[in-house]
Amino acid sequence: QVQVVESGGGLMQPGGSLRLSCTASGSIFSTYVMAWYRQAPGKQRDLVANIIDDGRANYADSVKGRFTISRDNAKNAVFLQMNSLKPEDTAVYYCKLLLRLKNSAHYTAYWGQGTQVTVSS
């Protein structure tokens, strides 16, 4: 099976930086799309950024110029560098990985457990 583990959340003052990491392990053949979502209390889970296996990335308008998504295909890992953090960035952040397992012809989505990011003075 596949295990997806996130790390890097925490409490940060406005204007600060955090780096989130998400790593998948198991019988993985390849990864296609890797993404970060976030969900604030009482709100829906929204896409923050995603990155395709060729390196192309997309960002929500609210984080453009502040957040950078990157990936390490050899380690089945995706990262989110968050700079110039704002209070409105406070949320639980989830990674979502579209993986193809060994002995499978299909891609399946796997979610991380979520990591809390709180931006407050």
C-alpha positions in Angstrom: 0.0 0.0 0.0 0.9 3.7 0.0 1.7 5.9 3.0 1.6 9.7 2.6 3.2 11.8 5.3 3.2 15.6 5.6 5.3 17.8 7.8 6.4 21.4 8.3 3.3 23.2 9.6 3.3 25.4 12.6 2.7 28.9 14.0 4.3 31.8 12.2 4.0 35.6 12.5 2.7 37.5 9.5 5.4 38.1 7.0 7.2 34.9 8.0 8.0 31.7 6.0 7.2 28.1 6.3 8.1 25.1 4.2 5.7 22.1 3.9 6.8 18.7 2.8 4.8 15.6 1.7 6.4 12.3 0.9 4.8 9.1 -0.4 6.2 5.6 0.2 5.2 2.2 -0.9 4.9 0.3 -4.2 4.8 3.4 -6.4 5.6 3.2 -10.1 5.2 6.9 -10.9 3.6 10.1 -9.8 1.7 12.5 -12.1 0.1 15.5 -10.5 1.1 16.6 -7.0 -0.8 19.3 -5.3 -1.4 21.2 -2.1 -4.9 22.1 -0.8 -6.0 24.0 2.2 -9.1 24.2 4.3 -9.9 26.9 6.8 -12.5 26.4 9.6 -16.0 26.5 8.1 -14.8 26.7 4.6 -14.4 24.2 1.7 -11.1 22.7 0.8 -9.4 24.8 -2.0 -6.5 24.2 -4.3 -3.4 26.1 -3.4 -1.0 24.9 -6.1 -0.3 21.9 -8.2 2.7 20.7 -10.2 2.7 18.2 -13.1 5.4 15.6 -13.6 7.1 17.8 -16.3 7.5 20.6 -13.7 4.7 22.9 -14.9 3.0 24.5 -11.9 -0.3 26.4 -11.3 -1.2 28.6 -8.3 -4.3 30.1 -6.8 -4.4 33.8 -7.3 -4.3 34.4 -3.6 -0.8 32.8 -3.3 0.8 33.8 -6.6 4.2 35.4 -6.0 4.4 34.2 -2.4 4.2 30.4 -2.5 6.3 28.1 -4.6 5.5 24.4 -5.2 8.3 22.0 -6.2 8.8 18.2 -6.4 11.4 15.5 -6.2 10.3 12.7 -8.4 13.0 10.3 -7.2 11.7 10.7 -3.6 8.0 10.9 -4.5 7.9 14.2 -2.6 6.3 17.5 -3.0 7.1 20.8 -1.2 5.4 24.1 -0.6 7.6 27.1 0.2 5.3 29.7 1.8 6.7 33.3 2.1 5.2 36.5 3.2 2.6 34.7 5.1 -0.7 36.4 5.9 -3.3 35.6 8.6 -5.7 34.5 5.8 -3.3 31.7 5.0 -4.3 30.0 8.3 -5.7 26.6 7.4 -5.0 22.9 7.5 -2.9 22.1 4.5 -3.3 18.8 2.7 -1.2 17.3 -0.1 -2.8 15.2 -2.8 -0.8 12.9 -5.0 -1.9 11.2 -8.2 0.0 8.0 -8.1 0.4 4.9 -10.3 1.2 1.8 -8.3 3.3 -1.0 -9.5 1.3 -3.6 -11.3 -1.4 -1.1 -12.0 -2.5 0.7 -15.2 -4.4 3.4 -13.4 -3.6 6.6 -11.4 -5.2 6.9 -8.0 -5.4 10.0 -5.7 -3.9 9.8 -2.2 -4.2 12.4 0.5 -1.9 13.4 3.3 -3.2 13.6 6.9 -3.1 17.4 6.9 -0.8 19.8 8.7 -2.0 23.0 10.6 -0.6 26.3 9.5 -1.4 29.3 11.7 -0.4 32.8 10.9 -0.8 35.2 13.8 1.0 37.8 15.7 
